[in-house]
Amino acid sequence: MQAVLYSHARNNLRQIIDEACDNFEEFVISTKDDKQAVLLSYEEYEAMKETLYLLSSRKNRERLLDAVEEIERGDYTVRELEIDE
């Protein structure tokens, strides 16, 4: 995450947007009176929203965390998916 002043962000907005979108870089943009905002790619923002949604349900959160633990232990089965065409 990079911190930049508002004036730098204003003067280099296209470059900052490109970096956020192409490299998933995040920027904290600060004003002189210490107000701060974050600029990140729309794709990353949507992924964060989806993660928050998936973790918002207690049952779903527990199931996902259990699945992560199983994977970390190597306790899983690899299967081929059959796709009907």
Secondary structure, DSSP 8 states (H G I E B T S, - for coil): -EEEEHHHHHHTHHHHHHHHHHH---EEEE-TT--EEEE--HHHHHHHHHHHHHHHSHHHHHHHHHHHHHHHHT-----------
